[in-house]
Amino acid sequence: MSFNDPIADMLTRIRNACMRRHPTVVIPKSKLKLAIAEILKQEGYIKDYTVQPVEGKPFENIVITLKYTAEREPVITGLKRVSRPGLRIYTKRAEIPRVRNGMGLAILSTPKGVMSGHEAWRQNVGGEVLAFVW
């Protein structure tokens, strides 16, 4: 299977799993997807993630354990891919977008690595806006 936009594929898999109330979701591993999963864990949008090898194959998968409220509602209510292969969106430090009036999360790819919008602002760097999560 060929993917033109692996980040959009990751976000779609998470969105679909949340809508169907699945406990976990499996995503093919890459360094960028692993960094995004780490940010989602640090910010409290997912419980945990693990890297598991695929039996008989040379690659690995990321298994993300999704987080739900006591009423079985998903913590992640929305995901949006911002910058895409056909239209890259870059931002300066002063113009880092606030998602849902500060209640959401912007994920940026900066020269210092992949980080949340809050962390990029603290470290005084801008970069490519990968996604919004709320």
Backbone hydrogen bonds in HBPLUS format (Angstrom, degrees):
<---DONOR---> <-ACCEPTOR-->    atom                        ^
c    i                          cat <-CA-CA->   ^        H-A-AA   ^      H-
h    n   atom  resd res      DA  || num        DHA   H-A  angle D-A-AA Bond
n    s   type  num  typ     dist DA aas  dist angle  dist       angle   num
A0009-ASP N   A0005-ASP O   3.11 MM   4  6.41 152.1  2.19 148.8 157.3     1
A0010-MET N   A0006-PRO O   2.99 MM   4  6.20 152.4  2.07 139.6 146.2     2
A0011-LEU N   A0007-ILE O   2.99 MM   4  6.28 166.6  2.01 154.4 157.0     3
A0012-THR N   A0008-ALA O   2.92 MM   4  6.04 154.1  1.99 144.7 152.1     4
A0013-ARG N   A0009-ASP O   2.95 MM   4  6.15 156.0  2.01 148.3 154.4     5
A0014-ILE N   A0010-MET O   3.05 MM   4  6.34 159.0  2.09 151.3 156.7     6
A0015-ARG N   A0011-LEU O   2.88 MM   4  6.06 163.6  1.91 148.5 153.5     7
A0016-ASN N   A0012-THR O   2.87 MM   4  5.99 165.7  1.89 151.6 155.2     8
A0017-ALA N   A0013-ARG O   3.00 MM   4  6.09 158.7  2.04 143.9 149.9     9
A0018-CYS N   A0014-ILE O   2.94 MM   4  6.13 154.4  2.01 150.5 157.3    10
A0019-MET N   A0015-ARG O   3.03 MM   4  6.29 155.4  2.09 147.5 154.0    11
A0020-ARG N   A0016-ASN O   3.12 MM   4  6.34 147.0  2.23 144.2 152.5    12
A0022-HIS N   A0017-ALA O   2.92 MM   5  5.15 164.9  1.94 152.7 153.3    13
A0021-ARG N   A0018-CYS O   3.14 MM   3  4.87 157.6  2.19  98.2 104.7    14
A0066-LEU N   A0023-PRO O   2.95 MM  43  5.63 149.0  2.05 140.7 150.0    15
A0025-VAL N   A0064-ILE O   2.93 MM  39  5.30 140.6  2.09 141.5 153.7    16
A0064-ILE N   A0025-VAL O   2.86 MM  39  5.30 162.9  1.89 163.8 161.8    17
A0027-ILE N   A0062-ILE O   2.85 MM  35  5.11 158.4  1.90 148.9 156.2    18
A0062-ILE N   A0027-ILE O   2.64 MM  35  5.11 171.4  1.65 164.8 167.0    19
A0029-LYS N   A0060-GLU O   3.06 MM  31  5.63 164.7  2.09 144.2 139.7    20
A0034-LEU N   A0030-SER O   2.96 MM   4  6.11 153.5  2.03 149.0 156.6    21
A0035-ALA N   A0031-LYS O   2.99 MM   4  6.24 150.1  2.08 143.4 151.2    22
A0036-ILE N   A0032-LEU O   2.99 MM   4  6.30 152.8  2.06 147.2 154.7    23
A0037-ALA N   A0033-LYS O   2.93 MM   4  6.14 157.8  1.98 146.2 152.2    24
A0038-GLU N   A0034-LEU O   2.99 MM   4  6.22 149.3  2.09 142.3 150.6    25
A0039-ILE N   A0035-ALA O   3.09 MM   4  6.36 153.5  2.16 144.5 150.7    26
A0040-LEU N   A0036-ILE O   2.97 MM   4  6.27 161.8  2.01 152.5 157.3    27
A0041-LYS N   A0037-ALA O   3.00 MM   4  6.22 147.3  2.11 142.7 151.4    28
A0042-GLN N   A0038-GLU O   2.93 MM   4  6.16 163.7  1.95 150.9 155.2    29
A0043-GLU N   A0039-ILE O   2.94 MM   4  6.08 155.6  2.00 153.2 159.1    30
A0045-TYR N   A0040-LEU O   2.87 MM   5  5.16 148.8  1.97 163.6 163.4    31
A0044-GLY N   A0041-LYS O   3.13 MM   3  5.14 154.8  2.20 101.5 109.4    32
A0047-LYS N   A0065-THR O   2.97 MM  18  5.53 142.0  2.12 151.0 160.7    33
A0065-THR N   A0048-ASP O   2.81 MM  17  5.27 169.2  1.83 150.8 154.4    34
A0050-THR N   A0063-VAL O   2.96 MM  13  5.27 149.9  2.05 136.7 146.1    35
A0063-VAL N   A0050-THR O   2.78 MM  13  5.27 166.4  1.79 157.5 162.2    36
A0052-GLN N   A0061-ASN O   2.85 MM   9  5.34 161.2  1.89 155.2 161.0    37
A0061-ASN N   A0052-GLN O   2.83 MM   9  5.34 168.7  1.84 156.7 159.1    38
A0054-VAL N   A0059-PHE O   3.28 MM   5  6.26 159.3  2.32 158.6 154.1    39
A0057-LYS N   A0054-VAL O   3.09 MM   3  5.43 163.6  2.11 134.2 132.5    40
A0075-VAL N   A0067-LYS O   3.08 MM   8  5.82 166.1  2.10 147.5 143.5    41
A0069-THR N   A0073-GLU O   2.75 MM   4  5.23 161.1  1.78 151.4 156.8    42
A0072-ARG N   A0069-THR O   3.03 MM   3  5.15 154.9  2.10 112.9 114.4    43
A0134-TRP N   A0078-GLY O   2.94 MM  56  5.15 163.0  1.97 148.4 147.9    44
A0080-LYS N   A0132-PHE O   2.88 MM  52  5.09 154.0  1.95 152.0 152.6    45
A0132-PHE N   A0080-LYS O   2.81 MM  52  5.09 155.3  1.87 148.0 156.4    46
A0082-VAL N   A0130-LEU O   3.03 MM  48  5.52 165.2  2.05 128.2 132.1    47
A0083-SER N   A0129-VAL O   3.03 MM  46  5.77 137.0  2.22 151.8 164.7    48
A0084-ARG N   A0087-LEU O   3.09 MM   3  5.29 171.2  2.10 129.4 129.4    49
A0087-LEU N   A0084-ARG O   3.07 MM   3  5.29 143.0  2.21 108.6 119.3    50
A0129-VAL N   A0089-ILE O   2.96 MM  40  5.86 156.2  2.01 153.7 161.4    51
A0091-THR N   A0127-GLY O   2.84 MM  36  5.50 150.2  1.93 146.5 155.4    52
A0127-GLY N   A0091-THR O   2.99 MM  36  5.50 139.8  2.15 142.8 155.2    53
A0095-GLU N   A0092-LYS O   3.12 MM   3  5.24 143.0  2.26 101.4 112.2    54
A0102-GLY N   A0099-VAL O   3.01 MM   3  5.42 128.5  2.28 109.2 121.9    55
A0104-GLY N   A0099-VAL O   2.86 MM   5  4.63 149.7  1.96 145.0 135.7    56
A0103-MET N   A0100-ARG O   3.11 MM   3  5.21 163.9  2.14 108.2 112.9    57
A0105-LEU N   A0133-VAL O   2.67 MM  28  5.04 154.1  1.73 157.5 164.2    58
A0133-VAL N   A0105-LEU O   2.79 MM  28  5.04 154.0  1.86 149.3 156.3    59
A0117-GLY N   A0106-ALA O   2.67 MM  11  4.94 129.1  1.92 149.2 150.5    60
A0107-ILE N   A0131-ALA O   2.87 MM  24  5.27 165.7  1.89 157.4 158.7    61
A0130-LEU N   A0107-ILE O   2.78 MM  23  5.54 141.9  1.92 149.9 162.4    62
A0131-ALA N   A0107-ILE O   3.40 MM  24  5.27 155.7  2.46 131.7 137.8    63
A0108-LEU N   A0115-MET O   2.80 MM   7  5.48 173.7  1.80 173.4 172.2    64
A0115-MET N   A0108-LEU O   2.87 MM   7  5.48 159.3  1.91 156.8 163.8    65
A0109-SER N   A0128-GLU O   2.83 MM  19  5.12 158.9  1.88 148.8 155.7    66
A0128-GLU N   A0109-SER O   2.98 MM  19  5.12 147.8  2.09 151.9 145.1    67
A0110-THR N   A0113-GLY O   3.01 MM   3  5.09 162.7  2.04 124.9 128.0    68
A0113-GLY N   A0110-THR O   3.03 MM   3  5.09 164.2  2.06 112.1 113.8    69
A0120-ALA N   A0116-SER O   2.95 MM   4  6.20 158.9  2.00 152.0 158.2    70
A0121-TRP N   A0117-GLY O   2.98 MM   4  6.12 152.9  2.06 142.2 149.4    71
A0122-ARG N   A0118-HIS O   3.00 MM   4  6.29 155.5  2.06 145.2 151.8    72
A0123-GLN N   A0119-GLU O   2.93 MM   4  6.16 151.6  2.01 148.0 155.6    73
A0125-VAL N   A0120-ALA O   3.02 MM   5  5.32 172.4  2.03 150.4 152.9    74
A0124-ASN N   A0121-TRP O   3.19 MM   3  5.03 157.0  2.25  98.8 105.2    75
